[in-house]
């Protein structure tokens, strides 16, 4: 049985420099649909987070609404995902911050031919 994890790539830095980083979520899934759902939530959350925290130079054609699954959260950097056991867990997204930008995220597995990303 394959184990699926989510790997992410983002930019961070400070007022003087930026650099790229990558990381891996601590959770893993045996159910590919749950991993895909987590990846979708990451994208939904990041799209909303960028809109809510946009800079003056960011332009949007339409409003990006807060995902239903995120409403009521105290912190806007928090993402909730479902584990295989049916429990929802939260984590703080390291790609959310003033100097951070998410490049992409992908599902990886021990099958080298499998790759799902945005």
C-alpha positions as CSV (number, residue, x, y, z in Angstrom):
1,X,0.0,0.0,0.0
2,X,1.3,3.4,-1.0
3,X,1.8,6.2,1.6
4,X,1.1,9.7,0.3
5,X,2.7,12.9,1.7
6,X,2.5,16.6,0.6
7,X,5.7,18.4,-0.2
8,X,5.6,22.2,-0.6
9,X,7.9,24.8,-2.1
10,X,7.8,28.5,-1.1
11,X,9.8,31.7,-1.0
12,X,10.7,33.4,2.3
13,X,13.1,36.2,3.3
14,X,13.2,39.6,4.8
15,X,13.5,43.2,3.7
16,X,17.0,42.6,2.2
17,X,16.8,39.1,0.5
18,X,14.6,36.3,-0.5
19,X,15.3,32.6,-0.9
20,X,13.4,29.4,-1.7
21,X,12.6,26.7,0.8
22,X,10.8,23.3,0.6
23,X,9.2,21.2,3.3
24,X,7.0,18.2,3.9
25,X,3.8,18.1,6.0
26,X,4.2,15.9,9.0
27,X,1.0,14.0,8.2
28,X,0.7,11.1,5.7
29,X,-2.2,9.3,4.1
30,X,-2.9,5.8,2.8
31,X,-6.1,7.1,1.1
32,X,-5.2,9.1,-2.0
33,X,-8.6,10.9,-2.0
34,X,-7.8,12.3,1.5
35,X,-4.4,13.5,0.3
36,X,-6.0,15.1,-2.7
37,X,-8.5,16.8,-0.4
38,X,-5.7,18.2,1.7
39,X,-3.9,19.5,-1.4
40,X,-7.1,21.2,-2.5
41,X,-7.5,22.8,0.9
42,X,-4.0,24.1,0.8
43,X,-4.7,25.8,-2.6
44,X,-8.1,27.1,-1.4
45,X,-6.6,28.5,1.7
46,X,-3.6,30.1,0.0
47,X,-5.8,31.8,-2.7
48,X,-8.0,33.2,0.1
49,X,-5.0,34.1,2.3
50,X,-3.4,36.1,-0.6
51,X,-6.6,37.9,-1.2
52,X,-7.2,38.8,2.4
53,X,-3.6,40.0,2.9
54,X,-3.0,41.5,-0.5
55,X,-0.6,44.3,-1.0
56,X,-1.6,47.5,-2.7
57,X,-0.1,46.3,-6.0
58,X,-2.1,43.1,-6.0
59,X,-5.1,43.2,-8.4
60,X,-8.1,40.8,-8.3
61,X,-10.9,40.6,-10.8
62,X,-13.3,39.2,-8.2
63,X,-13.5,38.6,-4.4
64,X,-12.0,35.4,-3.0
65,X,-14.2,34.1,-0.2
66,X,-13.0,32.4,2.9
67,X,-13.4,28.6,2.6
68,X,-16.3,27.2,4.6
69,X,-14.0,24.7,6.4
70,X,-11.9,27.6,7.6
71,X,-14.6,29.9,8.9
72,X,-14.4,30.4,12.7
73,X,-10.6,29.8,12.9
74,X,-8.8,32.3,15.1
75,X,-5.7,32.5,12.9
76,X,-5.7,33.1,9.2
77,X,-2.6,31.0,8.7
78,X,-4.2,27.8,10.0
79,X,-5.2,25.0,7.6
80,X,-7.4,22.0,8.6
81,X,-7.0,18.7,6.8
82,X,-8.7,15.3,7.3
83,X,-6.6,12.3,8.3
84,X,-7.4,8.7,7.2
85,X,-8.9,8.0,10.6
86,X,-11.5,10.7,10.1
87,X,-10.0,13.2,12.5
88,X,-9.4,16.8,11.3
89,X,-6.0,18.3,12.3
90,X,-4.7,21.8,12.0
91,X,-1.3,23.1,11.1
92,X,0.1,26.6,10.6
93,X,1.3,27.2,7.0
94,X,4.9,28.3,6.9
95,X,4.3,29.8,3.4
96,X,1.9,32.4,4.9
97,X,3.6,35.6,6.0
98,X,4.6,39.0,4.9
99,X,7.7,37.9,3.0
100,X,6.4,34.4,2.1
101,X,4.9,33.1,-1.2
102,X,3.8,29.6,-2.0
103,X,5.2,28.4,-5.3
104,X,3.5,25.0,-5.4
105,X,2.7,21.9,-3.5
106,X,2.5,18.3,-4.6
107,X,1.5,14.8,-3.4
108,X,4.4,12.4,-3.4
109,X,4.4,8.7,-2.8
110,X,6.9,5.8,-2.9
111,X,5.7,5.3,-6.5
112,X,8.0,7.5,-8.6
113,X,5.5,7.7,-11.4
114,X,2.8,9.3,-9.2
115,X,2.9,13.1,-8.9
116,X,-0.1,15.4,-8.3
117,X,0.5,19.1,-7.9
118,X,-0.7,22.6,-8.3
